[in-house]
Amino acid sequence: MKEGTPMKEHSKVVELKGHIIDSLILSKVFDEILSRGGDYCSEEINVGRTKNDASYARIKVSAPHEKILEGILERLFELGASTIDIEDVTLAPSTKDGVYPEGFYSSTNLATEIKVHNKWIPVDKISMDCGIKVDSKKGRAQCIKMSDVKAGDDYIITSKGVRVSLPERSQKKGGFQFMSSGISSEKPMATLITKVADEMAQIKKEGKGKILFVCGPAIVHTGSRDYMTCIIEKGYMDILFAGNALAAHDIEASLYGTSLGVSLDKGHNVPEGHNLHLRAINTIRHYGGIKEAVDAGILKKGIMYTCIKKKKDFLLAGSIRDDGPLPEVITDVIQAQREMKKRLEGVEMAVMISTMLHSIAVGNLLPASVRTICVDINHATITKLVDRGTHQATGLVIDSGTFLRELCDRLP
């Protein structure tokens, strides 16, 4: 190319609809274009006149190279943008079980539609980091985890013909609108917890959605399990996700009054206390399971006991460090992931308390429409959850005991 010859510009026009101003999506789009080496020209921006009105923007995105433009567009599509001249999706078959076709489209947790035979169809079972399997004849599409891919099934490649929708801003005067200012310990926690309680009560009043709790063993270690059982007894927990540790230490507390060998009443180590959780697990294994121990009258209180008595669903997913584990623990991580995904059907709110790995794992499976609260004394746990794609999560930097006590008190 001769000096002074203008570089060929590659461009595409995209549009955004919805609450793109108050959600800061429009400013994020501009930032992404510039930071990735592109430029933009705003062809049309219409701002909604009231908080109930959607806004609209049409933007010409340009870049010096086709690959740069493609990279920019990929990111903008994740933010809810779509191209004006949308073509049908491009499909390719998987050639091997457990392997997506080359160039597969990786899903987000946002509501997604795809264009097939010039018709838009919704994608079922939305979850981030999946491929989208398409049955063109039946006009159906769904997110599929890599481990569940079957050879011969068609998957979307590239982002052409895909559009995502940003969650509508809630018009309810509930906690999630009030709490949408990010992660901070400098918030009126009592007010925020009241808002969470109000949201939970509203879900139960409407009688449609389920409430999921994802809990770590700190709930038992801090002596807070009575508040958790209170929440279950009041009917505000439908499903519990946890690991072997929560259940094991909850049962240890029920049988021996200790957690990790520390007396929950007196706060000191008891003789030979370090092995009491093993004895608790051994007792449950002897009876064949938690329910069997409850039925036998051996287990008489605690979180797991209350789940059994109140017929609440629970799923325990194991890790390599688990002692025992308890009979109910699913030790195959792929099987545990599949079971979690099944149980998420109908979940409207997820409350994650003091468990970083389980919170991130469940967050990866949740659609963005699920109202998500992450409670942890460690600011970094909440940040990691959001950074890994669970952008809808609201973080409360507070210890689990205080949160559960205040929440239990505020639930009707």
Secondary structure as UniProt FT lines:
FT   TURN            3..4
FT   STRAND          10..18
FT   TURN            20..23
FT   HELIX           25..35
FT   TURN            36..37
FT   STRAND          39..46
FT   TURN            51..52
FT   STRAND          55..63
FT   HELIX           66..78
FT   TURN            79..80
FT   STRAND          82..83
FT   STRAND          90..93
FT   TURN            97..98
FT   TURN            102..103
FT   STRAND          111..116
FT   TURN            117..118
FT   STRAND          119..124
FT   STRAND          131..135
FT   TURN            136..139
FT   STRAND          140..144
FT   HELIX           146..148
FT   TURN            151..152
FT   STRAND          154..157
FT   TURN            160..161
FT   STRAND          162..165
FT   HELIX           175..178
FT   HELIX           189..206
FT   STRAND          210..215
FT   HELIX           218..221
FT   TURN            222..223
FT   HELIX           225..233
FT   TURN            234..235
FT   STRAND          239..242
FT   HELIX           244..256
FT   STRAND          258..259
FT   TURN            260..261
FT   STRAND          262..263
FT   TURN            264..266
FT   TURN            271..272
FT   HELIX           273..275
FT   HELIX           276..287
FT   HELIX           290..295
FT   TURN            296..297
FT   HELIX           303..309
FT   TURN            310..311
FT   STRAND          313..317
FT   TURN            320..321
FT   TURN            327..328
FT   HELIX           333..343
FT   TURN            344..346
FT   STRAND          347..353
FT   HELIX           356..365
FT   TURN            368..369
FT   STRAND          371..376
FT   HELIX           379..387
FT   TURN            388..389
FT   TURN            391..392
FT   STRAND          393..397
FT   HELIX           400..410
//
